[in-house]
């Protein structure tokens, strides 16, 4: 049995802007007309009208708040400041809209009585205008996912800088697994930490022990944000031992950028470094960032967001939680540039990107 990636719940409208849009549309299209009708029936507004309006508001907002806490909150990155508005927003709306409706009712009553808009008090107009200005940004679609995707690309570009510097100095790329003299193997993600201004974590790593030794567990439990795509839900960022997964992995293989046991010389990139993948975004691989493991290229795993054997996992070379443009993932090319691969990218193009000298035609992607 296989499981789709990302899990279907991540594709529900889970962004905070979409949630606000849903609530506001529900309030304006259903709750506001209903409350206005209640105030119109019970004129002048009576206590019964207010009680019925409040009951109606609570009855509609509570299911939204439950859905918000059970479905939206666990899947949303908590490091985005907007998330803290999530449990507060329905409460604010609960208290804000009755006042706005009271202003609308008062405005309608005075306009009907005086037939002179010059005499209408300004505070009602201010309440109405302010409410529309307040909720106007919430009508934007899921636009905040674009900055997350761009930030993910920026992180990959930052990771690529040490590789470019190394290749310029030595005429080749480093091996994805380093073998220090007389010491256990070391992942490239640990080795480049000083180049990411994380020398403190690099120095805390015990190179005399393996990556999964008890002395290195606290290091693996540290969240190096450069290795975590911000679009990954919080619940999917750590393993059961609290160690953080990496979103970015090297492509290993005899024809890939990182062959086993040696660094690839630049002259072997006959397809062109701009047409060869170096590091891929592969959130579904569930690899601890200090782990001595990356992705081995094979005919079976060339794809984007392929299904996995367990929920939340993907066997594909590329996997991410990006929803824009139909889904897809970022890739760091050997020339240091970062490109976004749409989920519908042709498998032949993906295969061509994984080889350094296959002479395939990559074309536009």
Secondary structure by P-SEA (a helix, b strand, c coil): cccccccccccccccaaaaaaaaaaaaaacaaaaaaaaaaaaccccaaaaaaaaaaaaaaaaaaaaaaaccccccccccccccccccaaaaaaaacaaaaaaaaaaaaaaaaaccccccccaaaaaaaaaaaaaaccccccccaaaaaaaaaaaaaaaaaaaaaaaaaaccccccccccccccccccccccccccccaaaaaaaccccccccccccccccccccccccccccccccccccccbbbbcbbbbbccccccccccccccccccccccccccccccccccccccccbbbbbcccccccccccccccccccccccccccccccccccccccbbbbbcccccaaaaaaaaccccccccccc
